[in-house]
Amino acid sequence: MKALNWIWRRGWAFPLAVLAALAMLLVSEGSYWQAQTAQDELAALTVARTTILDLKQSQLDVQTWQRSYLATGHDDDLEAYSQAVASTGILFGKLEQQYRGNAQAADLIAALRARVDTRLALVADAVQRKRSGQEPQRPDQMPSAFDRAQAEAVTQLGDQLLALGTRSVASSREAVDATLLLGRVGVMALTAICLIALLLYLRHAAAADARQRELGRILQAERDQLEVVVAKRTEVLTELTGHLHTTREEERSRLARNLHDELGALLTSAKLDAARIRSRLGASAPEAQERLVHLVSSLDASIALGRSIIEDLRPSTLDHLGLAAALEILVREFSERSGVLTHCELAPVKLSASAELVLYRLAQEAITNISKYAAATLVRVTMAAHDGMVELCVEDDGVGFDPTLQPRSAYGLVGMRFRVEAERGRLHIVSAPGKGTRVQVTLPQAL
């Protein structure tokens, strides 16, 4: 078995099987043609035996009709005699044709023909004397064409011819038997080789299946492990993103408070001081009055800018008026700045403070992207609660984009996606070139 496995691994099994099949084909064809040859020789032997028996019978007919004609002198007996002589010549022609190419048989046929011709010559002489009217011989003086010795000689020569054909057929049969035996052995050997090859193939197929299953199991285990690692890292990344955004929002709130408390107080105090100085100067210093007016105007602009910066850092409307009002103010200010037609349907909802801030920032990011890239003429913002979920949708009729691509401007939405997932929500973006964009976020409602 080890040797067979070695042959199989070297790739020799198939060539050997092909050679064995070719050998069996050659043996089978050889057996067939040898059997066919033996059958032909046996048929020829049968015909030769019949011809020899017919030859003996024709000699008896020659003898019979020769005696009858010598005794009676009838023409009918003479015609029958002539036909028997002609039949003898025809039968010798058949024998020569059947044993053509066989030198030994040709010698036997020549010897047999010489004996028969000798006796036929004596018979023909007696018949000729009878036909010419000479004195017929007495029966005891008539030549006997087939006396015992001659008959035995003809019989022996015929038997020799038959024995010669029998030996040829016997040798052919022996060759056929040997070939058939070889074919049987070859068939059994080829069957054994095929069974062994099938066994080896099944063993290798089973081993290959086992290896494939083992590889599949290993790959599945690695895939499962990788999915666990990816899930854990995604969870960590989501938590980290939420933490970063929370930290950023806290930093924005602190900065907004500082700007409101400190910078606002300083600007307000400077405005009050400018107003007090302006009232004391009166009309005595018109140039100073003009400078003070410009100073107060600059302070008012600075206070407005500070309020705008504070609102961008931390929208006070969200803390004081709620999410719906804050979103409505955000959309209205966008419409006033850009001139884009807007439509709002904002229902009051219950959300945690962090979830409200996430929705506000997402709407803010979506509107910023619309103002930069969408070239929209209509923006629709809706918010409603149903089945324990709050859904916010920002939709425009702008140029849209291919969501399968990842433009640089999409990083803000990617960050928002992580913030939404950190709040156990879902973010869904639908867009196509020339068909606008729809940003939809769903968050669980606060209990």
Buried (B, 14 or more C-beta within 10 A) or exposed (E): EEEBEEBBEEEEBEEEBEEBEEBBEEBBEBBEEBBEBBBEBBEBBEBBBEBBEBBBBBBBBBBBBBBBBBEEEEEEBBEBBBBBBEBBEEBBEBBBEBBEEBEEBBEBBEBBBEBBEEBBEBBBEBBEBBEEEEEBEEEEEBBBBBEEEBBEBBEEBBEBBBEBBBEBBEEBBEBBBEBBEBBEEBEEEBEEBEEBBEEBEEEEEEEEEEEEEEEEEEEEEEEEEEEEEEEEEEEEBBEEBBEEBBEEBEEBBEBBEEBBEEBBEEBEEBBEEBBEBBEEEEEEEEEEBEBBEEBBEBBEEBBEEBBEBBBEBBBBBBEEEBBBBBBBBBBEEBBEEBEBEBEBEBEEBEBBEBBBBBBBBBBBBBBEBBBEBBEBEEBBBBBBBEEEBBBBBBBBBBBBBEEEEEEEEBEBBEBBBBBBBBBEBBBEBEBEEEEBBBBBBBBBBEE
